[in-house]
Amino acid sequence: MTAFQWSGGADNSQQNTQFITVGGTALEVVCVGPAPGQAPTIVLLHEGLGCAALWRAFPQALSQATGYGVLAYSRQGYGQSDAAVLPRPLDYMSLEAQRVLPHIIDGAGIQRCVLLGHSDGASIAALYAGGVPDPASVPDPASVLDHRVRGLILMAPHFFTEPVAIAAITATKAAYQRGPLQESLARYHRDPDNAFYGWCDAWLDADFADWDITDCIDYLRVPTLVIQGADDQYGTSAQPQVVQDRCYAPVDILMLDNCQHAPHIDQPEQTIAAIAEFTARLDAIENSVVHIKPL
């Protein structure tokens, strides 16, 4: 694994792009804002067709609103990262949480962080915070919780497969094969077919109908904010509701009107305001002093 030098600039004016190598795979990394030694870090985990560049101005806006540093990386097969071997295994989100994300956090020197995931990225964030580590990559299976993770922000998460998601992805595949979507993705992904079919073919595999990661919710032990569009075409309110029903830690749910699958694009002001309020509460908890009265 190779590390990198954080150079986002404390004034949020510089966005630095470089690469980190994990298991022989070069992954594109973008950082902005204060370095990990100066402030907590928001780690951005992109959606199934996203990448570091497709967050656009969101990282800078987040850093300005929260005072945190922000790190985004492109998973294998996305953006300018190395291509993925296809077909992806159907547990690719669990494998990302177990075998890649820990090394990103380590390589960046992150000391305190909030994981912010969108769609597939939200599932990966929940799997990392509440999942059981892979023995092949974590020598001590007893070390389940990463105490550097102080909170979770899950935008349009997936915890189980819904028919509405399959229908939407089927329609997206048809749009991709018609051409314009492929041309759009080619502006951001070195190999758009690798990015698209790696995601699409996994979700449309017949066995993916049984995909379910709700067990990881039972092991979440940090405050969690779930943000979902009321008009999300890839998932229903059952996804945030299962977090509310099963999580032992505090959960806030924000359902946004006039919003589809990407709250940070469809309702950016409300989304950023909710995230800033959430991180401010985390800071208050971190900085609170508990006074115990003598008996």
Secondary structure, 3 states (H helix, E strand, C coil): CCCCCCCCCCCCCCEEEEEEEECCEEEEEEEECCCCCCCCEEEEECCCCCCCHHHCCHHHHHHHHHCCEEEEECCCCCCCCCCCCCCCCCCHHHHHHHHCHHHHHHHCCCCCEEEEEECHHHHHHHHHHHCCCCCCCCCCCCCCCCCCEEEEEEECCCCECCHHHHHHHHHHHHHHHHCHHHHHHCCCCCCHHHHHHHHHHHHCCHHHHHCECHHHHHHCCCCEEEEEECCCCCCCCHHHHHHHHHCCCCEEEEEECCCCCCHHHHCHHHHHHHHHHHHHHHHHHHHCCCCCCCC
